[in-house]
């Protein structure tokens, strides 16, 4: 019981630290659906581990109805998980979420088919997953990684990296302190595909300009030749 109280205190403190709108631990405990979803999951996961599968699903479905957040009873959730708003979040049965992670609304930690066994992702510690991002498959997202809003991640993400785009591409962030879950900026990330496209367009414009200059030069030479 003491461990649960300590764990709850850590959870509330994490919300207070990361949510600028949070005014007090009491407000967070009473009014934040992300906290309620985690508390319900503690009960559902205990039932699931003791093979009370029907009761476990009853608790998780009630939590889904009450909070808008669906966490399968079998999912393994680490300490101090912060769910910001949380509506529409889905966490699958074999998903694993490490400590100090931050999930925004609309996130899916799902599978890619009907395979048995491990079929959902594993998030390391201190991972941020932005609004609407989909992480699909039995791979690992490394510690301190960031998944940008709207990204669709279909393969492993190394530690200390940012994944952006559809499908997601990994961008290594150099020289950054590895505390990404404390940074709530989800839009100031670079899309490597966009950068490559911009580079290709710049190259194309340069070649077109060069061809125009060569064409005008040849026209002038032809005109000079005809006059002589």
N, C-alpha and C positions, 0 to 999 in steps of 0.2 A: 504493500500500500504506500509506504514512504517513497519507494522508487517511482510509483505512478505520479505522486504529488510533485516530486522533483522534476520528473519528465514534463508534466503539465506546466510547471513554472518556467522551464526552459522554452517550451513551445510559445507561451504567452510573451515571454521576453523577446523571442525572435520576431514575432509579429510587431511588437512595439518598436523594435530597432529598425525594421525594414519598411514599415508602413507609416508615412508621415501623417496620415489621417487618424492613426490610433492615439487615443487620449489617455487610456488607462487599461490596465490588465482586466479590470472588471468588465469594461465595455467590450473588450476583445472576447472574453470568455462567454459573455451572454449573447453577443450580437453577430459574431463573425462566423459565417457558414463554413469556412475552411477549418476552423477549430472544431466545430461540431462534427464535420465529416471525419476528421482524424480520430476524435473520441469514439464515434460510432465504430470506426474501423478497428480500434483496439478491442472492442467487444466482439465484433464479427470475426476478427482474425483469431482470437482466443477460441471461439467456438469452432472455427474451421480446423485449427490445429488439434482439437479434441474430437474431430470427426462428427461434429454436430452440423453437418453441411446445410440442412434445410433451415435450421435456426440462424446459421451464419448468413445465408442469403436473405432471409427475412429482415435481419438487421441492416444489411447493406442496401436492400431495396427501400427500406424506410428512410435510410440516410439519403439515398438518391432523391426520393420524393421530397424530403424536407430541405435539402441543401442544394439540389441540382448537380451534385458531384457524385460520380459513380466510381467507387473503389471496390474491386472484387475482394472478397474475404481472404483469398489466397495470396494477394499481393503483399510484399514485404516492404514496410515503410520505415525509414530511419528516423532519427531524432530531429526535432525542430523543423519539420517540413512546413513551409509557409505557402498557403494557397491563396493568392490574391484574387478576390471576387469569386472565382472558381466555377461559375456557371458553365456547364457543358464539359467539364473535365471527365475523362474516362481513363481508368488505370486497370489494365488487364490482370488476369489471374496469376501469371508467372512473372509479372513486372517486379522489379526491385528498385527502390528509391533510397539513395544514401542519406547521410546526415546533412543538414543545413541547405537543403534544396529549396528552390523557389519556382512555383508553377503559376502561370497566369491562366485566365479563363480560356476555355475552348481547347485546352491541350489534350491530346490523345497519346497514351502510351499503350499501343496496341500491337496486334499480330498482323501477319500478311496472309493467313490462310487458316485451314482447319487442322493443322498438324498437332500432334500430341507432344507432351513434354514442354521444354522451355521454348516459348514462342513470342515472348514480350521482352522489351528492352530492359537493360540494367543501367540505372543512372548512378554515377559515382557520387562523391561528396561535393557539396558546394556548387551544384549545377543549376543553371537558370534556363527555363524553357519558356519562351515568349508566347504571347497570345495567339491562339489558333494553330500552333505548331503541332505536327503529327510526327511521332517517333515510332516507326513500325518495324518490328522484327526482333529476333533474339540476339542482339548485339549489345555492346557496351558503349555508353557515353562517359568519357573519362572525367576525372576530378577537375573541377573548376572550369568546365566547358560551358559555353553559351549556345543556345539554339534560338535563332532570331524569330521574331513573330512571323507566322505564316509559312515557315519552312516545313518541308517534308523530308524527314531524315530516314534513309533506307539502308544506311551502313554505319559502321562504327565511327565515332568521333574521338580523336585522341585527347589527352589531357591538355588543358590550357588553350583550347581552340574554340573558334566560333564557327558554327554551321549556318549558312544562309542559302535561300533559294529553293526552287522546286525543279528537280530534286536537289537536295541540299548539297552544297560544296563547302569544304572546310577551309577556313582561313586561320592561319596561326597568328596569334596576337603577341608580338614581341614587345618586351619591355613593360608589360602590364603586371601589376600585382594580382595574384591569382585569388581574387575575392569577388568573382563576377556575380555571385548570387546577391551581393549587396548593392549592385548597380542595376537600377530599374530602367535604364535607357535601353529601349528595344529597337530603336530606329537608326542610331548612329553606328551602323555596321556596314561594311563594304560588301558588295556582291561581286565576286570574282568574274562571273560571266558577263556582267554589265561592263566591268573594266576591260575585259578582252574585246567585247563588242565595240566599245568606244575607241579602243586602240585600232581595231580593224577599220572603223569608219574614218578615223584620222588618216590612216595609211591610204585608204581609197581616195580621199579628197586630195592628198598630196600627189598621187599618181595621175588623177584626172587633171590637176593643174599642170603637171609636167607634160602630159600629152597635149594639152591645149597650147602650151608654149612651143612645143616642137612643131605642132601643126601650123601655128602662126609664123614661125621661123621659116618653115618650108614654103609657105605661101609667099612670103616676102622674097625668098630666093628665086622662086619661079617667076615672080613679077619682075624682078631685076633682070633675070635672064632673057625674058621676052622683050624687054625694052632695048636691050643691046642687040 
